[in-house]
Amino acid sequence: METLQSQYAQLPPNDSLLRLQTTASFDVVLTDEGPLQRAFPSVPEELLSIPQAFIDDLTYTSTLTSHVDLVKLSEGTVKVFKRYPPIPPSHDALLPEALVLAAVESAQILKPTHVVVSRHGDDMYFRGFLMPYLSHGTLAEYLGSNTLDWATKIRWAIQIAAGVSSLHCRGFYCGDIRLENILISDDQKDVVLIDVGPVPALVPPYTPPEVVGSQLLTGPRDIYAVGIILAAFVLGNGEAKYPDDNDLADAPDPYRTIVLECLDCDPLKRPTPEKLVDALKSCDEVPVL
């Protein structure tokens, strides 16, 4: 898409139907273009309290993933635009995620700054949402290139557990808690969760054994994923894996116990997120030699 946009700068970046043809000299030429016809949902009442931005007022900057772009508002502020992918999936996960974000209040979950809409007559349609752009990337990337002290590891672990707790308190289960869905704040002092909408798909190694084959969204499933993330703090290289005994050898005993409880094969023995927050706060009081 970026190559096409560099050659055909006037094309709308996300909502065009293109017909391309390869010539005998293996050049790709545009033979036809037109609007991509797609039915978008109406903006639900739960999202009306969030500021709105019209999709035509956004200036495309670059593509981050197949359905996430960097854009600029009219005044020049850079935002992350999470939108419907070019080929719409049969299951709409974007609007449910926006509804979760609107319902949950937590400093540990990155909230939308705007709901992106389009207008057709008197009707307003939901096209996605804008999020703050955090330039330090994901926790996976950050752990792969930075060394954290234990105070920071514990603080971020508490923040992650608190974010999960805020979801569970409202009856929401994510199913996609992982290193790639945690971002580093601009001052590099805090972390926030993203992509917290319900995702039943299984992502090893974050998937506990009891949900393999079922794709159930449960509280213990999210806690298991948090356990994998807590283990990644010990590994310190951005890798997500089920830890063996050697992997946790350098962790303080209370922290090691917490990790293993989160990863217990029996989901009923895993802590609730509230108990996990309390345990991590107690762990924060343990001096690390």
Secondary structure, 3 states (H helix, E strand, C coil): CHHHHHHCCCCCCCCEEEEEEECCCCCEEEEEEEECCCCCCECCHHHCCCCEEEHHHCEEEEEEECCEEEEECCCCCEEEEEECCCCCCCCCCHHHHHHHHHHCCCCCECCCCEEEEEEECCEEEEEEEEEECCCCCEHHHHHHHCCCCHHHHHHHHHHHHHHHHHHHHCCCCCCCCCHHHEEECCCCCCEEECCCCCCCCCCCCCCCHHHCCCCCCCHHHHHHHHHHHHHHHHHCCCCCCCCCCCCCCCCCHHHHHHHHHHCCCCHHHCCCHHHHHHHHHHHCCCCCC
